[in-house]
Amino acid sequence: MTGPGEQLERAEAHPHTHSDVAGGWLRAAVFGAMDGLVTNTALVAGVGGAGAGSHAVVLSGVAGLAAGAISMALGEYTSVSTQNEQLDLEVAKERRELAVNPVGEQAELAQLWRDRGLDPQLADAVAEQLSRDPEQALRVHALNELGLDPEDKPSPMTAAVSSFLCFAVGALIPLLPYLLGAPQLWLALLCGGAGLVAAGALSARFTPRPWWSAGLRQLLFGAIAAGATYLIGAAIGSGAG
């Protein structure tokens, strides 16, 4: 039999790691790739459904790729920057509260630990010890009241670059048949569908969802968008003819 000390030592000998869920890149990368695939697959379907030639399809697809990638990057940069600025503002408010009303803030911390199941005496002791370090107390308050760690903010530039690159790659996939000399709409749609399944399956690595479920979900979303734009393109094309 082993004692508690030995069990703890064994537990500490087996470190584990977690994915970076706060760095700002994962959500932007997944969203960018999905958006690029859906947007350009639907765009190619709409332009091709209207009966446009391969040159028009490529021109529309490349324009959609460039405009979408830039828009996504600027949107991600602005969104993450605004979130960080709001966090800084709220942290500054909390810092003032700690300076003006330290006793009340310590009582708030103690209540927090009691709400989480600690005995009242232990909760008071933990709150008192944390309050000796104002920065640590500030971090705990921010994590529990704002849901974000002020020392681990996502990077706006990382989010922007991830979004730009992944949107561009996703948007390029349905254009590949046209760029490689096989200007067939069905091939472009097939490439777009395969890309959606692959992107969905890859994103499932970071979630509890099965890979096939995530892949089929993205394929369904892309099929709805491409089907709608194809019908619109076909209607416009026949009307113009």
C-alpha positions in Angstrom: 0.0 0.0 0.0 1.1 3.5 -0.6 0.6 6.6 1.6 -0.8 10.0 0.6 2.7 11.4 0.2 3.8 8.7 -2.3 0.5 9.0 -4.2 1.0 12.8 -4.5 4.6 12.3 -5.7 3.4 9.8 -8.4 0.7 12.2 -9.5 3.2 15.1 -9.8 5.4 12.8 -12.0 2.8 12.7 -14.7 2.5 16.2 -16.2 -0.1 16.9 -18.8 -0.7 19.8 -21.2 -3.8 21.6 -22.5 -4.5 23.3 -25.8 -4.2 27.0 -26.0 -7.8 28.2 -25.8 -7.1 31.8 -24.8 -4.3 32.8 -27.2 -6.7 34.1 -29.8 -5.5 32.0 -32.7 -7.7 28.8 -32.6 -11.1 30.4 -32.9 -9.8 32.8 -35.5 -8.2 30.0 -37.5 -11.2 27.7 -37.4 -13.6 30.4 -38.2 -11.4 31.8 -41.0 -11.0 28.4 -42.7 -14.7 27.6 -42.5 -15.7 31.0 -43.7 -13.3 30.9 -46.6 -14.4 27.5 -47.7 -18.1 28.2 -47.4 -17.9 31.7 -48.9 -15.9 30.7 -52.0 -17.6 27.4 -52.6 -20.9 29.3 -52.6 -19.5 32.1 -54.7 -18.1 29.6 -57.3 -21.5 27.8 -57.3 -23.4 31.0 -57.8 -21.2 32.3 -60.6 -20.9 28.9 -62.3 -24.7 28.4 -61.9 -25.2 31.6 -63.9 -23.3 30.1 -66.8 -20.2 32.3 -66.5 -17.0 31.1 -68.1 -13.9 29.9 -66.2 -12.2 33.3 -66.4 -15.2 35.0 -64.6 -15.3 32.2 -62.0 -11.6 32.6 -61.3 -11.8 36.4 -61.2 -14.8 36.3 -58.8 -13.1 33.6 -56.6 -9.8 35.5 -56.3 -11.6 38.7 -55.6 -13.7 37.0 -52.9 -10.5 35.4 -51.5 -8.7 38.7 -51.2 -11.6 40.8 -50.0 -12.7 38.1 -47.5 -9.3 37.5 -46.1 -8.6 41.2 -45.5 -12.0 41.7 -44.0 -11.7 38.8 -41.7 -8.2 39.9 -40.5 -9.3 43.4 -39.8 -12.5 42.2 -38.1 -10.5 39.8 -35.8 -7.9 42.5 -35.0 -10.6 45.0 -34.1 -12.7 42.4 -32.1 -9.8 41.1 -30.0 -8.4 44.6 -29.5 -11.8 45.9 -28.3 -12.2 42.9 -26.0 -8.7 43.5 -24.5 -9.4 47.2 -24.0 -12.7 46.4 -22.3 -10.8 43.9 -20.0 -8.2 46.6 -19.2 -11.0 49.0 -18.3 -12.8 46.5 -16.0 -9.5 45.5 -14.4 -8.7 49.1 -13.7 -12.1 49.5 -11.9 -11.3 46.4 -9.8 -7.9 47.7 -9.0 -9.5 50.9 -7.7 -11.9 48.9 -5.6 -9.1 47.0 -4.0 -7.3 50.2 -3.1 -10.4 52.0 -1.8 -12.2 49.1 -0.1 -9.7 46.3 0.7 -11.8 44.9 3.5 -14.9 44.6 1.4 -13.0 43.0 -1.4 -11.4 40.5 1.0 -14.9 39.7 2.2 -16.0 39.2 -1.4 -13.1 36.8 -1.9 -14.0 34.8 1.2 -17.6 34.5 0.1 -16.4 33.3 -3.3 -14.5 30.4 -1.7 -17.4 29.6 0.6 -19.7 29.4 -2.5 -17.2 27.0 -4.0 -17.5 24.6 -1.0 -14.7 25.7 1.4 -15.4 25.7 5.1 -15.9 29.3 6.3 -12.7 29.4 8.4 -10.7 28.1 5.5 -12.3 30.5 3.1 -11.5 33.4 5.3 -7.9 32.2 5.6 -7.5 31.8 1.9 -9.0 35.2 1.2 -6.7 36.8 3.8 -3.6 35.3 2.3 -4.5 36.2 -1.2 -5.2 39.8 -0.2 -1.7 40.1 1.0 -0.7 40.2 -2.6 -2.9 42.8 -4.4 -1.9 41.7 -7.9 -2.8 38.1 -7.1 -6.1 39.2 -5.5 -6.8 41.3 -8.6 -6.2 38.3 -10.8 -8.6 36.1 -8.8 -11.3 38.8 -8.9 -10.9 39.3 -12.6 -11.0 35.5 -13.4 -14.2 35.1 -11.4 -16.0 38.3 -12.2 -14.9 38.8 -15.8 -14.0 35.3 -16.9 -10.7 36.4 -18.3 -7.1 36.4 -17.0 -5.6 39.9 -17.3 -2.2 38.3 -17.5 -3.1 36.1 -20.4 -4.9 38.2 -22.9 -5.3 37.0 -26.6 -3.2 38.7 -29.2 -5.0 40.8 -31.8 -2.2 40.3 -34.3 -2.2 36.6 -33.8 -5.9 36.4 -34.3 -5.7 38.6 -37.4 -2.9 36.7 -39.1 -4.5 33.3 -38.3 -7.8 34.5 -39.7 -6.2 35.9 -42.9 -4.1 32.9 -43.7 -6.8 30.3 -42.9 -9.5 32.2 -44.8 -7.2 32.5 -47.8 -6.4 28.7 -47.8 -10.0 27.8 -47.3 -11.1 30.1 -50.1 -8.4 28.7 -52.5 -9.6 25.1 -52.3 -12.8 25.4 -54.4 -10.8 27.3 -57.0 -8.1 24.6 -57.5 -9.8 22.8 -60.5 -10.1 26.1 -62.4 -6.5 27.1 -61.6 -5.1 23.7 -62.5 -6.8 23.6 -65.9 -9.9 21.5 -65.1 -12.7 24.2 -65.2 -15.6 22.0 -64.1 -18.1 23.3 -61.6 -18.7 19.9 -60.1 -15.0 19.4 -59.5 -14.9 22.8 -57.7 -17.9 21.8 -55.6 -16.3 18.5 -54.8 -13.1 20.1 -53.7 -15.0 22.6 -51.5 -17.0 19.8 -49.9 -13.9 17.7 -49.2 -12.3 20.8 -47.7 -15.2 21.4 -45.5 -15.3 17.9 -44.2 -11.5 18.0 -43.6 -11.6 21.3 -41.8 -14.5 20.2 -39.6 -12.7 17.0 -38.8 -9.6 18.9 -37.8 -11.5 21.3 -35.6 -13.0 18.3 -33.8 -9.5 17.6 -32.3 -10.1 20.6 -30.0 -13.6 19.7 -29.0 -15.5 16.6 -27.6 -17.4 16.3 -30.9 -16.6 13.2 -33.1 -14.6 14.0 -36.2 -17.2 12.6 -38.6 -19.9 14.6 -36.9 -18.0 17.9 -37.1 -17.1 17.2 -40.7 -20.6 16.4 -41.8 -21.9 19.4 -40.0 -19.6 21.7 -41.9 -20.5 19.9 -45.2 -24.2 20.5 -44.5 -23.6 24.2 -43.9 -21.6 24.5 -47.1 -24.1 22.6 -49.1 -26.9 24.9 -48.0 -24.9 28.0 -48.9 -23.7 26.6 -52.2 -27.2 25.3 -53.1 -28.8 28.6 -52.4 -26.3 30.7 -54.4 -26.4 28.2 -57.3 -30.2 28.5 -57.6 -29.9 32.3 -57.4 -27.1 32.3 -60.1 -29.0 29.9 -62.3 -32.2 32.1 -62.0 -30.2 35.3 -62.9 -28.4 33.6 -65.7 -31.5 32.3 -67.3 -33.2 35.7 -66.9 -30.3 37.5 -68.5 -30.3 35.0 -71.4 
